[in-house]
Amino acid sequence: MFRDKIREILELVLKAEEKNIYVAYNYDTNTKTLTIITNTKVFAFKDNEYIEEWSEECIQYLKNLIGERTE
């Protein structure tokens, strides 16, 4: 599940890049920690029991940032 969430988030980061929207990211392969930085928010999480909640918040934020429809 963690890898699927990372993949989904990084796809949104690439969409932001296409629209020239600032988003920075770092993924540490040793600690399995992903950090997403925007102009107004920072998300940092790793594979644990909170990944679903935290990743969904990040995904929704990125979708809103790039103007993608959310469900």
Predicted model as a PDB file, atoms N, CA, C, CB and O in Angstrom, pLDDT in the B-factor column:
MODEL        1                                                                  
ATOM      1  N   MET A   1       0.816  -1.189   0.000  1.00 74.00           N  
ATOM      2  CA  MET A   1       0.000   0.000   0.000  1.00 74.00           C  
ATOM      3  C   MET A   1       0.867   1.263   0.000  1.00 74.00           C  
ATOM      4  CB  MET A   1      -0.932  -0.008   1.201  1.00 74.00           C  
ATOM      5  O   MET A   1       0.554   2.228  -0.698  1.00 74.00           O  
ATOM      6  N   PHE A   2       1.945   1.262   0.772  1.00 79.00           N  
ATOM      7  CA  PHE A   2       2.802   2.437   0.855  1.00 79.00           C  
ATOM      8  C   PHE A   2       3.366   2.810  -0.508  1.00 79.00           C  
ATOM      9  CB  PHE A   2       3.936   2.195   1.838  1.00 79.00           C  
ATOM     10  O   PHE A   2       3.357   3.982  -0.885  1.00 79.00           O  
ATOM     11  N   ARG A   3       3.853   1.827  -1.246  1.00 85.00           N  
ATOM     12  CA  ARG A   3       4.410   2.104  -2.576  1.00 85.00           C  
ATOM     13  C   ARG A   3       3.344   2.647  -3.527  1.00 85.00           C  
ATOM     14  CB  ARG A   3       5.035   0.833  -3.165  1.00 85.00           C  
ATOM     15  O   ARG A   3       3.633   3.518  -4.347  1.00 85.00           O  
ATOM     16  N   ASP A   4       2.123   2.143  -3.423  1.00 89.00           N  
ATOM     17  CA  ASP A   4       1.031   2.645  -4.266  1.00 89.00           C  
ATOM     18  C   ASP A   4       0.730   4.100  -3.958  1.00 89.00           C  
ATOM     19  CB  ASP A   4      -0.232   1.800  -4.073  1.00 89.00           C  
ATOM     20  O   ASP A   4       0.491   4.894  -4.868  1.00 89.00           O  
ATOM     21  N   LYS A   5       0.741   4.454  -2.676  1.00 87.00           N  
ATOM     22  CA  LYS A   5       0.483   5.845  -2.275  1.00 87.00           C  
ATOM     23  C   LYS A   5       1.606   6.756  -2.755  1.00 87.00           C  
ATOM     24  CB  LYS A   5       0.330   5.953  -0.741  1.00 87.00           C  
ATOM     25  O   LYS A   5       1.352   7.857  -3.242  1.00 87.00           O  
ATOM     26  N   ILE A   6       2.827   6.304  -2.619  1.00 90.00           N  
ATOM     27  CA  ILE A   6       3.971   7.092  -3.096  1.00 90.00           C  
ATOM     28  C   ILE A   6       3.854   7.319  -4.599  1.00 90.00           C  
ATOM     29  CB  ILE A   6       5.310   6.383  -2.761  1.00 90.00           C  
ATOM     30  O   ILE A   6       4.051   8.434  -5.083  1.00 90.00           O  
ATOM     31  N   ARG A   7       3.539   6.277  -5.316  1.00 93.00           N  
ATOM     32  CA  ARG A   7       3.401   6.376  -6.774  1.00 93.00           C  
ATOM     33  C   ARG A   7       2.319   7.391  -7.142  1.00 93.00           C  
ATOM     34  CB  ARG A   7       3.065   4.993  -7.384  1.00 93.00           C  
ATOM     35  O   ARG A   7       2.524   8.222  -8.027  1.00 93.00           O  
ATOM     36  N   GLU A   8       1.181   7.329  -6.474  1.00 94.00           N  
ATOM     37  CA  GLU A   8       0.087   8.262  -6.753  1.00 94.00           C  
ATOM     38  C   GLU A   8       0.494   9.701  -6.448  1.00 94.00           C  
ATOM     39  CB  GLU A   8      -1.155   7.887  -5.936  1.00 94.00           C  
ATOM     40  O   GLU A   8       0.192  10.610  -7.222  1.00 94.00           O  
ATOM     41  N   ILE A   9       1.175   9.909  -5.332  1.00 94.00           N  
ATOM     42  CA  ILE A   9       1.616  11.253  -4.961  1.00 94.00           C  
ATOM     43  C   ILE A   9       2.642  11.777  -5.954  1.00 94.00           C  
ATOM     44  CB  ILE A   9       2.203  11.256  -3.546  1.00 94.00           C  
ATOM     45  O   ILE A   9       2.568  12.936  -6.364  1.00 94.00           O  
ATOM     46  N   LEU A  10       3.588  10.948  -6.343  1.00 94.00           N  
ATOM     47  CA  LEU A  10       4.614  11.412  -7.286  1.00 94.00           C  
ATOM     48  C   LEU A  10       4.036  11.693  -8.669  1.00 94.00           C  
ATOM     49  CB  LEU A  10       5.729  10.380  -7.397  1.00 94.00           C  
ATOM     50  O   LEU A  10       4.539  12.567  -9.376  1.00 94.00           O  
ATOM     51  N   GLU A  11       3.008  10.982  -9.064  1.00 96.00           N  
ATOM     52  CA  GLU A  11       2.331  11.302 -10.325  1.00 96.00           C  
ATOM     53  C   GLU A  11       1.694  12.693 -10.249  1.00 96.00           C  
ATOM     54  CB  GLU A  11       1.254  10.234 -10.653  1.00 96.00           C  
ATOM     55  O   GLU A  11       1.712  13.441 -11.227  1.00 96.00           O  
ATOM     56  N   LEU A  12       1.137  13.034  -9.099  1.00 96.00           N  
ATOM     57  CA  LEU A  12       0.570  14.372  -8.920  1.00 96.00           C  
ATOM     58  C   LEU A  12       1.661  15.438  -8.901  1.00 96.00           C  
ATOM     59  CB  LEU A  12      -0.245  14.435  -7.625  1.00 96.00           C  
ATOM     60  O   LEU A  12       1.458  16.545  -9.402  1.00 96.00           O  
ATOM     61  N   VAL A  13       2.817  15.108  -8.326  1.00 96.00           N  
ATOM     62  CA  VAL A  13       3.948  16.041  -8.337  1.00 96.00           C  
ATOM     63  C   VAL A  13       4.369  16.329  -9.781  1.00 96.00           C  
ATOM     64  CB  VAL A  13       5.146  15.466  -7.524  1.00 96.00           C  
ATOM     65  O   VAL A  13       4.659  17.474 -10.128  1.00 96.00           O  
ATOM     66  N   LEU A  14       4.401  15.297 -10.614  1.00 96.00           N  
ATOM     67  CA  LEU A  14       4.769  15.490 -12.021  1.00 96.00           C  
ATOM     68  C   LEU A  14       3.721  16.326 -12.763  1.00 96.00           C  
ATOM     69  CB  LEU A  14       4.942  14.130 -12.715  1.00 96.00           C  
ATOM     70  O   LEU A  14       4.071  17.124 -13.633  1.00 96.00           O  
ATOM     71  N   LYS A  15       2.449  16.149 -12.427  1.00 96.00           N  
ATOM     72  CA  LYS A  15       1.410  16.978 -13.031  1.00 96.00           C  
ATOM     73  C   LYS A  15       1.578  18.433 -12.607  1.00 96.00           C  
ATOM     74  CB  LYS A  15       0.012  16.466 -12.642  1.00 96.00           C  
ATOM     75  O   LYS A  15       1.362  19.343 -13.407  1.00 96.00           O  
ATOM     76  N   ALA A  16       1.960  18.652 -11.356  1.00 96.00           N  
ATOM     77  CA  ALA A  16       2.213  20.024 -10.881  1.00 96.00           C  
ATOM     78  C   ALA A  16       3.370  20.630 -11.673  1.00 96.00           C  
ATOM     79  CB  ALA A  16       2.531  20.039  -9.348  1.00 96.00           C  
ATOM     80  O   ALA A  16       3.319  21.801 -12.049  1.00 96.00           O  
ATOM     81  N   GLU A  17       4.400  19.845 -11.923  1.00 94.00           N  
ATOM     82  CA  GLU A  17       5.543  20.328 -12.700  1.00 94.00           C  
ATOM     83  C   GLU A  17       5.102  20.766 -14.099  1.00 94.00           C  
ATOM     84  CB  GLU A  17       6.626  19.232 -12.801  1.00 94.00           C  
ATOM     85  O   GLU A  17       5.541  21.802 -14.600  1.00 94.00           O  
ATOM     86  N   GLU A  18       4.238  19.977 -14.719  1.00 95.00           N  
ATOM     87  CA  GLU A  18       3.745  20.323 -16.055  1.00 95.00           C  
ATOM     88  C   GLU A  18       3.021  21.664 -16.065  1.00 95.00           C  
ATOM     89  CB  GLU A  18       2.815  19.233 -16.569  1.00 95.00           C  
ATOM     90  O   GLU A  18       3.006  22.360 -17.080  1.00 95.00           O  
ATOM     91  N   LYS A  19       2.424  22.019 -14.938  1.00 95.00           N  
ATOM     92  CA  LYS A  19       1.678  23.274 -14.826  1.00 95.00           C  
ATOM     93  C   LYS A  19       2.511  24.376 -14.184  1.00 95.00           C  
ATOM     94  CB  LYS A  19       0.405  23.057 -14.021  1.00 95.00           C  
ATOM     95  O   LYS A  19       1.985  25.432 -13.831  1.00 95.00           O  
ATOM     96  N   ASN A  20       3.820  24.129 -14.031  1.00 95.00           N  
ATOM     97  CA  ASN A  20       4.736  25.087 -13.417  1.00 95.00           C  
ATOM     98  C   ASN A  20       4.309  25.500 -12.012  1.00 95.00           C  
ATOM     99  CB  ASN A  20       4.851  26.311 -14.287  1.00 95.00           C  
ATOM    100  O   ASN A  20       4.453  26.663 -11.634  1.00 95.00           O  
ATOM    101  N   ILE A  21       3.787  24.557 -11.243  1.00 95.00           N  
ATOM    102  CA  ILE A  21       3.410  24.770  -9.854  1.00 95.00           C  
ATOM    103  C   ILE A  21       4.531  24.210  -8.985  1.00 95.00           C  
ATOM    104  CB  ILE A  21       2.029  24.096  -9.518  1.00 95.00           C  
ATOM    105  O   ILE A  21       4.974  23.079  -9.185  1.00 95.00           O  
ATOM    106  N   TYR A  22       4.988  25.010  -8.017  1.00 96.00           N  
ATOM    107  CA  TYR A  22       6.108  24.587  -7.180  1.00 96.00           C  
ATOM    108  C   TYR A  22       5.702  23.458  -6.236  1.00 96.00           C  
ATOM    109  CB  TYR A  22       6.646  25.772  -6.378  1.00 96.00           C  
ATOM    110  O   TYR A  22       4.798  23.614  -5.415  1.00 96.00           O  
ATOM    111  N   VAL A  23       6.373  22.335  -6.364  1.00 96.00           N  
ATOM    112  CA  VAL A  23       6.267  21.214  -5.431  1.00 96.00           C  
ATOM    113  C   VAL A  23       7.637  20.545  -5.391  1.00 96.00           C  
ATOM    114  CB  VAL A  23       5.128  20.193  -5.859  1.00 96.00           C  
ATOM    115  O   VAL A  23       8.186  20.173  -6.428  1.00 96.00           O  
ATOM    116  N   ALA A  24       8.178  20.396  -4.194  1.00 96.00           N  
ATOM    117  CA  ALA A  24       9.446  19.686  -4.026  1.00 96.00           C  
ATOM    118  C   ALA A  24       9.175  18.391  -3.274  1.00 96.00           C  
ATOM    119  CB  ALA A  24      10.499  20.565  -3.269  1.00 96.00           C  
ATOM    120  O   ALA A  24       8.225  18.301  -2.495  1.00 96.00           O  
ATOM    121  N   TYR A  25      10.013  17.395  -3.512  1.00 95.00           N  
ATOM    122  CA  TYR A  25       9.829  16.146  -2.793  1.00 95.00           C  
ATOM    123  C   TYR A  25      11.178  15.495  -2.503  1.00 95.00           C  
ATOM    124  CB  TYR A  25       8.932  15.192  -3.593  1.00 95.00           C  
ATOM    125  O   TYR A  25      12.171  15.740  -3.189  1.00 95.00           O  
ATOM    126  N   ASN A  26      11.181  14.668  -1.478  1.00 95.00           N  
ATOM    127  CA  ASN A  26      12.343  13.868  -1.148  1.00 95.00           C  
ATOM    128  C   ASN A  26      11.846  12.508  -0.670  1.00 95.00           C  
ATOM    129  CB  ASN A  26      13.234  14.568  -0.067  1.00 95.00           C  
ATOM    130  O   ASN A  26      10.940  12.426   0.160  1.00 95.00           O  
ATOM    131  N   TYR A  27      12.437  11.459  -1.191  1.00 92.00           N  
ATOM    132  CA  TYR A  27      12.107  10.125  -0.727  1.00 92.00           C  
ATOM    133  C   TYR A  27      13.387   9.458  -0.266  1.00 92.00           C  
ATOM    134  CB  TYR A  27      11.405   9.294  -1.835  1.00 92.00           C  
ATOM    135  O   TYR A  27      14.321   9.284  -1.049  1.00 92.00           O  
ATOM    136  N   ASP A  28      13.431   9.087   0.992  1.00 91.00           N  
ATOM    137  CA  ASP A  28      14.599   8.434   1.572  1.00 91.00           C  
ATOM    138  C   ASP A  28      14.380   6.923   1.518  1.00 91.00           C  
ATOM    139  CB  ASP A  28      14.849   8.917   3.043  1.00 91.00           C  
ATOM    140  O   ASP A  28      13.494   6.395   2.189  1.00 91.00           O  
ATOM    141  N   THR A  29      15.179   6.238   0.728  1.00 90.00           N  
ATOM    142  CA  THR A  29      15.002   4.794   0.563  1.00 90.00           C  
ATOM    143  C   THR A  29      15.435   4.010   1.795  1.00 90.00           C  
ATOM    144  CB  THR A  29      15.779   4.312  -0.641  1.00 90.00           C  
ATOM    145  O   THR A  29      15.003   2.872   1.981  1.00 90.00           O  
ATOM    146  N   ASN A  30      16.275   4.593   2.635  1.00 92.00           N  
ATOM    147  CA  ASN A  30      16.695   3.887   3.854  1.00 92.00           C  
ATOM    148  C   ASN A  30      15.598   3.894   4.908  1.00 92.00           C  
ATOM    149  CB  ASN A  30      17.964   4.519   4.425  1.00 92.00           C  
ATOM    150  O   ASN A  30      15.306   2.860   5.509  1.00 92.00           O  
ATOM    151  N   THR A  31      14.993   5.048   5.134  1.00 88.00           N  
ATOM    152  CA  THR A  31      13.965   5.156   6.179  1.00 88.00           C  
ATOM    153  C   THR A  31      12.556   5.024   5.625  1.00 88.00           C  
ATOM    154  CB  THR A  31      14.097   6.478   6.904  1.00 88.00           C  
ATOM    155  O   THR A  31      11.591   5.006   6.390  1.00 88.00           O  
ATOM    156  N   LYS A  32      12.423   4.932   4.302  1.00 87.00           N  
ATOM    157  CA  LYS A  32      11.113   4.854   3.630  1.00 87.00           C  
ATOM    158  C   LYS A  32      10.234   6.044   4.043  1.00 87.00           C  
ATOM    159  CB  LYS A  32      10.396   3.506   3.974  1.00 87.00           C  
ATOM    160  O   LYS A  32       9.069   5.879   4.406  1.00 87.00           O  
ATOM    161  N   THR A  33      10.822   7.241   3.978  1.00 88.00           N  
ATOM    162  CA  THR A  33      10.122   8.463   4.346  1.00 88.00           C  
ATOM    163  C   THR A  33       9.966   9.348   3.103  1.00 88.00           C  
ATOM    164  CB  THR A  33      10.883   9.219   5.477  1.00 88.00           C  
ATOM    165  O   THR A  33      10.926   9.571   2.366  1.00 88.00           O  
ATOM    166  N   LEU A  34       8.755   9.843   2.885  1.00 91.00           N  
ATOM    167  CA  LEU A  34       8.463  10.744   1.773  1.00 91.00           C  
ATOM    168  C   LEU A  34       8.127  12.119   2.343  1.00 91.00           C  
ATOM    169  CB  LEU A  34       7.290  10.197   0.891  1.00 91.00           C  
ATOM    170  O   LEU A  34       7.330  12.236   3.274  1.00 91.00           O  
ATOM    171  N   THR A  35       8.740  13.157   1.779  1.00 93.00           N  
ATOM    172  CA  THR A  35       8.459  14.534   2.173  1.00 93.00           C  
ATOM    173  C   THR A  35       8.035  15.307   0.936  1.00 93.00           C  
ATOM    174  CB  THR A  35       9.700  15.199   2.852  1.00 93.00           C  
ATOM    175  O   THR A  35       8.707  15.269  -0.094  1.00 93.00           O  
ATOM    176  N   ILE A  36       6.910  16.008   1.047  1.00 95.00           N  
ATOM    177  CA  ILE A  36       6.396  16.853  -0.034  1.00 95.00           C  
ATOM    178  C   ILE A  36       6.348  18.278   0.493  1.00 95.00           C  
ATOM    179  CB  ILE A  36       4.972  16.374  -0.529  1.00 95.00           C  
ATOM    180  O   ILE A  36       5.824  18.527   1.579  1.00 95.00           O  
ATOM    181  N   ILE A  37       6.899  19.220  -0.280  1.00 96.00           N  
ATOM    182  CA  ILE A  37       6.933  20.627   0.128  1.00 96.00           C  
ATOM    183  C   ILE A  37       6.280  21.464  -0.957  1.00 96.00           C  
ATOM    184  CB  ILE A  37       8.397  21.107   0.395  1.00 96.00           C  
ATOM    185  O   ILE A  37       6.629  21.351  -2.133  1.00 96.00           O  
ATOM    186  N   THR A  38       5.327  22.308  -0.561  1.00 94.00           N  
ATOM    187  CA  THR A  38       4.712  23.263  -1.479  1.00 94.00           C  
ATOM    188  C   THR A  38       4.955  24.663  -0.911  1.00 94.00           C  
ATOM    189  CB  THR A  38       3.165  22.975  -1.671  1.00 94.00           C  
ATOM    190  O   THR A  38       5.622  24.813   0.113  1.00 94.00           O  
ATOM    191  N   ASN A  39       4.420  25.672  -1.568  1.00 93.00           N  
ATOM    192  CA  ASN A  39       4.595  27.038  -1.064  1.00 93.00           C  
ATOM    193  C   ASN A  39       3.930  27.254   0.288  1.00 93.00           C  
ATOM    194  CB  ASN A  39       4.041  28.031  -2.059  1.00 93.00           C  
ATOM    195  O   ASN A  39       4.344  28.131   1.045  1.00 93.00           O  
ATOM    196  N   THR A  40       2.904  26.464   0.602  1.00 93.00           N  
ATOM    197  CA  THR A  40       2.155  26.716   1.835  1.00 93.00           C  
ATOM    198  C   THR A  40       2.069  25.525   2.785  1.00 93.00           C  
ATOM    199  CB  THR A  40       0.781  27.151   1.489  1.00 93.00           C  
ATOM    200  O   THR A  40       1.633  25.693   3.924  1.00 93.00           O  
ATOM    201  N   LYS A  41       2.464  24.341   2.362  1.00 93.00           N  
ATOM    202  CA  LYS A  41       2.339  23.151   3.219  1.00 93.00           C  
ATOM    203  C   LYS A  41       3.530  22.233   3.064  1.00 93.00           C  
ATOM    204  CB  LYS A  41       1.057  22.388   2.897  1.00 93.00           C  
ATOM    205  O   LYS A  41       4.207  22.216   2.035  1.00 93.00           O  
ATOM    206  N   VAL A  42       3.767  21.467   4.119  1.00 93.00           N  
ATOM    207  CA  VAL A  42       4.783  20.424   4.098  1.00 93.00           C  
ATOM    208  C   VAL A  42       4.132  19.141   4.606  1.00 93.00           C  
ATOM    209  CB  VAL A  42       6.037  20.819   4.968  1.00 93.00           C  
ATOM    210  O   VAL A  42       3.477  19.135   5.649  1.00 93.00           O  
ATOM    211  N   PHE A  43       4.317  18.065   3.863  1.00 92.00           N  
ATOM    212  CA  PHE A  43       3.817  16.751   4.260  1.00 92.00           C  
ATOM    213  C   PHE A  43       5.018  15.830   4.401  1.00 92.00           C  
ATOM    214  CB  PHE A  43       2.779  16.183   3.221  1.00 92.00           C  
ATOM    215  O   PHE A  43       5.877  15.787   3.520  1.00 92.00           O  
ATOM    216  N   ALA A  44       5.083  15.101   5.495  1.00 88.00           N  
ATOM    217  CA  ALA A  44       6.155  14.126   5.684  1.00 88.00           C  
ATOM    218  C   ALA A  44       5.551  12.901   6.341  1.00 88.00           C  
ATOM    219  CB  ALA A  44       7.329  14.711   6.542  1.00 88.00           C  
ATOM    220  O   ALA A  44       4.888  13.008   7.373  1.00 88.00           O  
ATOM    221  N   PHE A  45       5.773  11.757   5.758  1.00 83.00           N  
ATOM    222  CA  PHE A  45       5.232  10.538   6.332  1.00 83.00           C  
ATOM    223  C   PHE A  45       6.046   9.325   5.909  1.00 83.00           C  
ATOM    224  CB  PHE A  45       3.779  10.363   5.926  1.00 83.00           C  
ATOM    225  O   PHE A  45       6.816   9.359   4.949  1.00 83.00           O  
ATOM    226  N   LYS A  46       5.847   8.263   6.658  1.00 83.00           N  
ATOM    227  CA  LYS A  46       6.522   7.006   6.360  1.00 83.00           C  
ATOM    228  C   LYS A  46       5.524   5.881   6.494  1.00 83.00           C  
ATOM    229  CB  LYS A  46       7.739   6.780   7.293  1.00 83.00           C  
ATOM    230  O   LYS A  46       4.384   6.098   6.905  1.00 83.00           O  
ATOM    231  N   ASP A  47       5.936   4.707   6.157  1.00 79.00           N  
ATOM    232  CA  ASP A  47       5.057   3.540   6.180  1.00 79.00           C  
ATOM    233  C   ASP A  47       4.748   3.142   7.620  1.00 79.00           C  
ATOM    234  CB  ASP A  47       5.698   2.358   5.420  1.00 79.00           C  
ATOM    235  O   ASP A  47       5.547   2.482   8.285  1.00 79.00           O  
ATOM    236  N   ASN A  48       3.563   3.561   8.087  1.00 76.00           N  
ATOM    237  CA  ASN A  48       3.098   3.184   9.425  1.00 76.00           C  
ATOM    238  C   ASN A  48       1.575   3.209   9.444  1.00 76.00           C  
ATOM    239  CB  ASN A  48       3.682   4.138  10.516  1.00 76.00           C  
ATOM    240  O   ASN A  48       0.951   3.313   8.388  1.00 76.00           O  
ATOM    241  N   GLU A  49       0.978   3.119  10.603  1.00 67.00           N  
ATOM    242  CA  GLU A  49      -0.478   3.021  10.677  1.00 67.00           C  
ATOM    243  C   GLU A  49      -1.206   4.287  10.245  1.00 67.00           C  
ATOM    244  CB  GLU A  49      -0.881   2.679  12.068  1.00 67.00           C  
ATOM    245  O   GLU A  49      -2.412   4.245  10.002  1.00 67.00           O  
ATOM    246  N   TYR A  50      -0.504   5.407  10.145  1.00 65.00           N  
ATOM    247  CA  TYR A  50      -1.140   6.666   9.760  1.00 65.00           C  
ATOM    248  C   TYR A  50      -1.007   6.977   8.262  1.00 65.00           C  
ATOM    249  CB  TYR A  50      -0.543   7.797  10.563  1.00 65.00           C  
ATOM    250  O   TYR A  50      -1.496   8.010   7.806  1.00 65.00           O  
ATOM    251  N   ILE A  51      -0.362   6.108   7.505  1.00 70.00           N  
ATOM    252  CA  ILE A  51      -0.091   6.398   6.101  1.00 70.00           C  
ATOM    253  C   ILE A  51      -1.355   6.683   5.308  1.00 70.00           C  
ATOM    254  CB  ILE A  51       0.647   5.250   5.473  1.00 70.00           C  
ATOM    255  O   ILE A  51      -1.355   7.581   4.466  1.00 70.00           O  
ATOM    256  N   GLU A  52      -2.422   5.951   5.551  1.00 69.00           N  
ATOM    257  CA  GLU A  52      -3.646   6.157   4.776  1.00 69.00           C  
ATOM    258  C   GLU A  52      -4.199   7.561   4.989  1.00 69.00           C  
ATOM    259  CB  GLU A  52      -4.701   5.113   5.156  1.00 69.00           C  
ATOM    260  O   GLU A  52      -4.506   8.260   4.024  1.00 69.00           O  
ATOM    261  N   GLU A  53      -4.327   7.974   6.241  1.00 74.00           N  
ATOM    262  CA  GLU A  53      -4.866   9.298   6.555  1.00 74.00           C  
ATOM    263  C   GLU A  53      -3.959  10.404   6.025  1.00 74.00           C  
ATOM    264  CB  GLU A  53      -5.051   9.453   8.066  1.00 74.00           C  
ATOM    265  O   GLU A  53      -4.433  11.329   5.365  1.00 74.00           O  
ATOM    266  N   TRP A  54      -2.676  10.319   6.305  1.00 77.00           N  
ATOM    267  CA  TRP A  54      -1.759  11.377   5.894  1.00 77.00           C  
ATOM    268  C   TRP A  54      -1.603  11.447   4.384  1.00 77.00           C  
ATOM    269  CB  TRP A  54      -0.407  11.170   6.536  1.00 77.00           C  
ATOM    270  O   TRP A  54      -1.557  12.537   3.814  1.00 77.00           O  
ATOM    271  N   SER A  55      -1.522  10.307   3.741  1.00 86.00           N  
ATOM    272  CA  SER A  55      -1.347  10.329   2.293  1.00 86.00           C  
ATOM    273  C   SER A  55      -2.600  10.859   1.606  1.00 86.00           C  
ATOM    274  CB  SER A  55      -1.009   8.927   1.773  1.00 86.00           C  
ATOM    275  O   SER A  55      -2.492  11.575   0.610  1.00 86.00           O  
ATOM    276  N   GLU A  56      -3.775  10.530   2.107  1.00 88.00           N  
ATOM    277  CA  GLU A  56      -5.012  11.046   1.503  1.00 88.00           C  
ATOM    278  C   GLU A  56      -5.092  12.560   1.623  1.00 88.00           C  
ATOM    279  CB  GLU A  56      -6.239  10.407   2.162  1.00 88.00           C  
ATOM    280  O   GLU A  56      -5.521  13.237   0.689  1.00 88.00           O  
ATOM    281  N   GLU A  57      -4.681  13.093   2.767  1.00 89.00           N  
ATOM    282  CA  GLU A  57      -4.665  14.549   2.927  1.00 89.00           C  
ATOM    283  C   GLU A  57      -3.720  15.189   1.907  1.00 89.00           C  
ATOM    284  CB  GLU A  57      -4.241  14.933   4.365  1.00 89.00           C  
ATOM    285  O   GLU A  57      -4.058  16.201   1.293  1.00 89.00           O  
ATOM    286  N   CYS A  58      -2.557  14.606   1.732  1.00 92.00           N  
ATOM    287  CA  CYS A  58      -1.579  15.107   0.776  1.00 92.00           C  
ATOM    288  C   CYS A  58      -2.115  14.997  -0.654  1.00 92.00           C  
ATOM    289  CB  CYS A  58      -0.255  14.338   0.912  1.00 92.00           C  
ATOM    290  O   CYS A  58      -1.986  15.936  -1.439  1.00 92.00           O  
ATOM    291  N   ILE A  59      -2.708  13.870  -0.988  1.00 93.00           N  
ATOM    292  CA  ILE A  59      -3.253  13.657  -2.328  1.00 93.00           C  
ATOM    293  C   ILE A  59      -4.340  14.680  -2.641  1.00 93.00           C  
ATOM    294  CB  ILE A  59      -3.814  12.233  -2.460  1.00 93.00           C  
ATOM    295  O   ILE A  59      -4.349  15.269  -3.721  1.00 93.00           O  
ATOM    296  N   GLN A  60      -5.244  14.888  -1.707  1.00 94.00           N  
ATOM    297  CA  GLN A  60      -6.323  15.860  -1.927  1.00 94.00           C  
ATOM    298  C   GLN A  60      -5.763  17.269  -2.068  1.00 94.00           C  
ATOM    299  CB  GLN A  60      -7.339  15.812  -0.773  1.00 94.00           C  
ATOM    300  O   GLN A  60      -6.226  18.041  -2.907  1.00 94.00           O  
ATOM    301  N   TYR A  61      -4.771  17.606  -1.252  1.00 95.00           N  
ATOM    302  CA  TYR A  61      -4.151  18.924  -1.342  1.00 95.00           C  
ATOM    303  C   TYR A  61      -3.501  19.122  -2.713  1.00 95.00           C  
ATOM    304  CB  TYR A  61      -3.109  19.104  -0.224  1.00 95.00           C  
ATOM    305  O   TYR A  61      -3.688  20.163  -3.343  1.00 95.00           O  
ATOM    306  N   LEU A  62      -2.743  18.135  -3.173  1.00 96.00           N  
ATOM    307  CA  LEU A  62      -2.082  18.244  -4.475  1.00 96.00           C  
ATOM    308  C   LEU A  62      -3.099  18.330  -5.609  1.00 96.00           C  
ATOM    309  CB  LEU A  62      -1.150  17.051  -4.698  1.00 96.00           C  
ATOM    310  O   LEU A  62      -2.916  19.105  -6.548  1.00 96.00           O  
ATOM    311  N   LYS A  63      -4.161  17.544  -5.532  1.00 96.00           N  
ATOM    312  CA  LYS A  63      -5.193  17.610  -6.567  1.00 96.00           C  
ATOM    313  C   LYS A  63      -5.818  19.005  -6.615  1.00 96.00           C  
ATOM    314  CB  LYS A  63      -6.281  16.544  -6.314  1.00 96.00           C  
ATOM    315  O   LYS A  63      -6.035  19.551  -7.697  1.00 96.00           O  
ATOM    316  N   ASN A  64      -6.103  19.575  -5.459  1.00 95.00           N  
ATOM    317  CA  ASN A  64      -6.648  20.933  -5.427  1.00 95.00           C  
ATOM    318  C   ASN A  64      -5.638  21.945  -5.964  1.00 95.00           C  
ATOM    319  CB  ASN A  64      -7.058  21.309  -3.997  1.00 95.00           C  
ATOM    320  O   ASN A  64      -6.006  22.887  -6.666  1.00 95.00           O  
ATOM    321  N   LEU A  65      -4.377  21.745  -5.633  1.00 94.00           N  
ATOM    322  CA  LEU A  65      -3.317  22.650  -6.076  1.00 94.00           C  
ATOM    323  C   LEU A  65      -3.217  22.680  -7.603  1.00 94.00           C  
ATOM    324  CB  LEU A  65      -1.971  22.232  -5.468  1.00 94.00           C  
ATOM    325  O   LEU A  65      -3.034  23.743  -8.196  1.00 94.00           O  
ATOM    326  N   ILE A  66      -3.337  21.527  -8.226  1.00 95.00           N  
ATOM    327  CA  ILE A  66      -3.186  21.474  -9.683  1.00 95.00           C  
ATOM    328  C   ILE A  66      -4.521  21.616 -10.409  1.00 95.00           C  
ATOM    329  CB  ILE A  66      -2.522  20.169 -10.088  1.00 95.00           C  
ATOM    330  O   ILE A  66      -4.566  21.622 -11.639  1.00 95.00           O  
ATOM    331  N   GLY A  67      -5.606  21.731  -9.643  1.00 93.00           N  
ATOM    332  CA  GLY A  67      -6.904  21.932 -10.251  1.00 93.00           C  
ATOM    333  C   GLY A  67      -7.532  20.668 -10.805  1.00 93.00           C  
ATOM    334  O   GLY A  67      -8.343  20.724 -11.730  1.00 93.00           O  
ATOM    335  N   GLU A  68      -7.160  19.530 -10.243  1.00 80.00           N  
ATOM    336  CA  GLU A  68      -7.736  18.259 -10.689  1.00 80.00           C  
ATOM    337  C   GLU A  68      -8.996  17.980  -9.878  1.00 80.00           C  
ATOM    338  CB  GLU A  68      -6.709  17.088 -10.542  1.00 80.00           C  
ATOM    339  O   GLU A  68      -9.043  18.256  -8.679  1.00 80.00           O  
ATOM    340  N   ARG A  69      -9.983  17.449 -10.514  1.00 66.00           N  
ATOM    341  CA  ARG A  69     -11.239  17.131  -9.818  1.00 66.00           C  
ATOM    342  C   ARG A  69     -11.001  16.111  -8.733  1.00 66.00           C  
ATOM    343  CB  ARG A  69     -12.295  16.610 -10.799  1.00 66.00           C  
ATOM    344  O   ARG A  69     -10.273  15.136  -8.922  1.00 66.00           O  
ATOM    345  N   THR A  70     -11.625  16.347  -7.589  1.00 56.00           N  
ATOM    346  CA  THR A  70     -11.561  15.374  -6.502  1.00 56.00           C  
ATOM    347  C   THR A  70     -12.943  14.765  -6.335  1.00 56.00           C  
ATOM    348  CB  THR A  70     -11.069  16.034  -5.167  1.00 56.00           C  
ATOM    349  O   THR A  70     -13.958  15.383  -6.653  1.00 56.00           O  
ATOM    350  N   GLU A  71     -12.958  13.553  -5.836  1.00 53.00           N  
ATOM    351  CA  GLU A  71     -14.222  12.825  -5.673  1.00 53.00           C  
ATOM    352  C   GLU A  71     -14.815  13.062  -4.315  1.00 53.00           C  
ATOM    353  CB  GLU A  71     -14.021  11.339  -5.889  1.00 53.00           C  
ATOM    354  O   GLU A  71     -15.880  12.527  -4.004  1.00 53.00           O  
TER     355      GLU A  71                                                      
ENDMDL                                                                          
END                                                                             
